[in-house]
Amino acid sequence: MAIKTILVGLSGGTASKGALEFACRLAGQFGAHLEALHVGLDVEELMLSAGASGFAMPVDGRWIDEITANAAATAEKVKATFTEAAGRYGLSVSDAPEPGKSGAIWRAETGDAPVIVARRARFFDLVVLGRSDRVIDKPHSDAIEQTLLQSGRPVLIAPAEPPAVLGEIIAIGWNGSEQAVRAAASALPLLQKARQAFIIAIGEDEGDSAESIRFYLRMHGVEATVRNMLKMPAVGSGGQLLSAAREQGADLLVMGAYGHAPWREALFGGATREVVGMSLLPLLITH
């Protein structure tokens, strides 16, 4: 798989900086087409939703005009930031993409951001979403959850402050699951450019499958080192995985999103919840 199309979601908040930098950096590196998607507030939808929930909203025309103007100003500010960043990475911003050529395009919509981003993400090889420092203790955002569940695409979660490098040393969280296999396969374009790759297998039963994924990666030109670790009872699997990735000097952690019932825990349960909730390391996650 090659990375030829990248979608970056830009809200305009603190989470946007890291996502934008990573998306532009990767688009330049892979010669990919980059689309920036900003979803603004739909005032009419907001009022209808509030009315349905029994919450009275002000209907003064000046209030509506002010909200609408603020949303438009935010969109213009985000667009200007995107255009500047794209220029720094040699990406020409145009109104329409040219097939087979690297470039960038701006797209703005209004409505429910998690739903719109997830639907649009289906048509891209990679999705880059940001994570605000203000919600570091929250295990996930609605946009991340919806995109992983509904797009079927790998999602790169970028910290608010992007590190200087991305993808030189990559750690792969391994547990032998379907999700872990899919995550490793989705990361191949990045792994093939990495200086080092590590497969971190936690649990005494994962040795054979870790060697199998190592062989798979080797057949795709990726030499990876397997690190088998015994499960530490006093430490969560997610915390142990993060600690091991840091010990290897990784600047990117690849893992599958999985968990347990009920359904809301099926994506961000167990180790995935720990990693997304604790990590300032960039994460490439596939469901």
C-alpha positions in Angstrom: 0.0 0.0 0.0 1.2 3.5 -0.8 0.2 6.7 0.9 -1.2 8.8 -1.9 -4.0 10.6 -0.2 -4.1 12.1 3.3 -6.9 13.8 5.2 -6.3 16.1 8.1 -9.1 17.3 10.4 -8.6 20.8 11.6 -10.9 22.2 14.2 -9.0 25.4 14.9 -8.3 24.5 18.5 -5.0 23.5 20.1 -5.2 20.0 18.7 -4.8 21.3 15.2 -1.2 22.3 15.3 0.3 18.9 15.7 -2.1 17.3 13.2 -1.4 20.0 10.5 2.4 19.7 10.9 2.4 15.9 10.7 0.0 15.9 7.7 2.0 18.4 5.7 5.3 16.6 6.6 3.9 13.2 5.5 2.3 14.6 2.3 5.7 16.1 1.3 7.5 12.9 2.2 5.3 10.6 0.2 4.3 13.0 -2.6 0.7 12.6 -1.5 -2.4 14.7 -2.0 -3.5 16.4 1.2 -7.0 17.6 2.0 -7.7 19.8 5.1 -11.2 19.4 6.4 -12.7 22.0 8.7 -16.2 21.4 10.1 -17.8 24.5 11.5 -20.8 25.0 13.7 -24.2 24.8 12.1 -26.3 27.3 14.1 -29.6 26.0 12.8 -28.7 22.4 13.6 -27.5 23.5 17.1 -30.8 25.2 17.8 -32.9 22.2 16.6 -30.8 19.8 18.7 -31.1 22.0 21.8 -34.9 22.3 21.3 -35.2 18.5 21.0 -33.4 18.1 24.3 -35.6 20.6 26.0 -32.9 23.2 26.4 -34.1 26.7 25.5 -31.8 28.6 23.2 -31.8 32.4 22.6 -33.3 33.2 19.2 -32.3 36.9 19.1 -31.1 37.6 15.5 -27.9 39.4 16.8 -26.9 36.3 18.8 -27.3 34.1 15.6 -25.3 36.7 13.6 -22.6 36.8 16.2 -22.2 33.0 16.3 -22.3 32.7 12.5 -19.6 35.5 12.2 -17.4 33.8 14.8 -17.6 30.5 13.0 -16.7 32.1 9.7 -13.8 33.9 11.2 -12.5 30.7 12.7 -12.7 29.0 9.4 -10.8 31.7 7.7 -8.1 31.7 10.4 -7.7 27.9 10.1 -7.6 28.1 6.3 -4.8 30.8 6.5 -2.8 28.6 8.9 -3.2 25.6 6.6 -2.1 27.5 3.5 1.0 28.8 5.3 1.9 25.4 6.6 1.4 23.8 3.2 3.6 26.4 1.6 6.4 25.6 4.1 6.4 22.0 3.0 6.2 22.8 -0.7 2.6 21.9 -1.2 0.6 24.0 -3.6 -2.9 24.8 -2.5 -5.5 24.6 -5.3 -9.2 24.4 -5.7 -9.1 20.9 -7.2 -6.6 18.0 -6.9 -4.6 16.8 -9.8 -4.5 13.0 -10.0 -1.0 11.6 -9.4 0.4 14.9 -8.2 1.3 16.2 -4.7 -0.7 19.2 -3.6 -3.2 20.4 -1.1 -6.8 21.4 -1.0 -9.1 23.1 1.5 -12.5 21.8 2.3 -15.0 23.4 4.8 -18.4 22.1 5.9 -20.8 22.7 8.7 -22.5 20.1 10.9 -21.6 17.3 13.2 -17.8 17.2 13.0 -17.2 13.5 14.1 -19.8 12.2 11.6 -18.5 14.4 8.7 -14.9 13.6 9.3 -15.5 9.9 9.6 -17.5 9.8 6.3 -14.9 11.8 4.4 -12.0 9.8 5.8 -13.2 6.7 3.9 -11.7 8.0 0.7 -8.1 8.5 2.0 -5.1 6.3 2.7 -4.4 8.0 6.0 -6.3 10.2 8.3 -4.4 12.6 10.7 -6.3 13.9 13.8 -5.0 16.0 16.6 -5.2 15.7 20.3 -5.4 18.6 22.7 -3.2 18.9 25.7 -6.3 20.1 27.6 -7.9 16.7 27.4 -4.8 14.6 28.1 -6.7 12.5 30.7 -9.6 11.8 28.4 -9.2 8.5 26.6 -10.4 9.7 23.2 -12.4 12.3 21.3 -15.6 11.7 19.5 -13.9 12.5 16.1 -11.2 9.9 16.7 -13.7 7.2 17.8 -16.1 7.8 15.0 -13.4 7.9 12.4 -11.8 4.6 13.6 -15.2 2.9 13.8 -16.8 4.2 10.5 -14.0 4.9 8.1 -12.0 1.7 7.9 -8.9 3.7 7.5 -5.7 4.0 9.7 -5.7 7.1 12.0 -2.6 8.9 13.0 -3.2 10.7 16.3 -0.9 13.6 16.7 0.0 15.4 20.0 -0.6 19.1 20.2 3.1 19.8 20.0 4.6 17.8 17.2 8.0 16.2 17.8 10.9 17.1 15.5 10.9 13.6 13.9 8.2 11.1 13.0 8.7 7.5 11.9 12.5 7.1 12.3 12.0 4.5 15.1 8.7 2.8 15.1 7.3 0.4 17.7 4.5 -2.0 16.9 2.3 -3.1 19.7 1.7 -6.8 19.2 -0.9 -9.2 20.7 -1.5 -11.5 17.7 -5.0 -10.1 17.1 -6.7 -9.3 13.8 -6.5 -5.6 14.7 -2.8 -5.8 15.4 -2.2 -7.5 12.0 -4.2 -4.8 10.2 -2.3 -2.0 12.1 1.1 -3.4 11.1 0.0 -3.8 7.4 -1.4 -0.2 7.4 1.9 1.1 8.7 4.0 -0.5 6.0 4.7 2.7 4.0 6.0 4.3 7.2 7.9 1.2 8.3 9.6 0.9 4.9 11.1 4.4 5.5 12.0 3.9 9.2 15.5 3.6 10.4 14.5 1.0 13.0 11.4 -1.0 13.8 10.5 -3.0 17.0 7.7 -5.5 17.6 6.7 -5.4 21.2 4.9 -8.5 22.2 3.4 -8.6 25.7 2.5 -12.0 27.1 4.3 -15.3 27.0 1.9 -16.8 24.4 2.8 -14.3 21.6 6.3 -15.4 20.7 5.4 -17.5 17.7 2.9 -15.0 16.2 5.5 -12.2 16.8 8.0 -14.1 14.7 5.3 -14.6 12.0 4.6 -10.9 11.8 8.4 -10.3 11.7 8.7 -12.6 8.7 5.7 -10.8 7.0 7.4 -7.4 7.5 10.7 -8.8 6.2 9.0 -9.9 3.0 8.0 -6.3 2.6 11.5 -5.0 3.1 11.2 -4.2 6.8 13.7 -5.6 9.2 12.2 -5.5 12.7 13.4 -6.7 16.1 11.1 -8.7 18.3 11.0 -7.8 22.0 9.0 -10.3 24.0 7.9 -9.1 27.4 6.2 -10.9 30.2 2.9 -9.3 31.4 3.5 -7.4 34.6 0.5 -7.9 36.9 0.8 -4.6 38.6 1.0 -2.6 35.4 -1.7 -2.2 32.7 -0.8 -3.6 29.2 -1.1 -0.1 27.7 1.2 1.4 30.2 3.7 -1.4 29.8 3.6 -1.0 26.0 4.2 2.8 26.2 7.1 2.2 28.6 8.7 -0.3 26.2 8.2 2.0 23.2 9.9 4.8 25.1 12.8 2.5 26.1 13.4 1.8 22.4 13.4 5.5 21.6 10.3 5.2 19.4 8.8 8.3 17.9 5.7 6.5 16.6 3.7 3.7 18.2 1.5 1.5 15.9 -1.3 -0.6 17.4 -4.7 -2.0 16.8 -7.8 -0.6 18.5 -9.6 -3.3 20.3 -11.3 -4.0 23.7 -14.2 -5.8 25.3 -18.0 -5.6 25.4 -20.2 -3.6 25.9 -20.0 -2.0 22.5 -18.7 1.4 23.7 -15.7 -0.4 25.2 -15.2 -2.5 22.1 -13.0 0.2 20.6 -11.4 2.0 23.5 -11.2 -0.7 26.1 -8.2 -2.1 27.9 -4.8 -1.4 26.6 -6.1 1.0 23.8 -7.8 3.2 26.3 -4.6 3.4 28.4 -2.4 4.2 25.5 -4.7 6.9 23.9 -5.4 8.4 27.4 -1.7 8.5 28.5 0.5 8.9 25.5 2.1 12.0 24.2 3.7 9.8 21.6 2.2 9.9 18.1 0.0 6.9 17.6 -1.0 5.1 14.4 -4.2 3.1 15.2 -6.3 0.9 13.0 -9.6 -0.7 14.0 
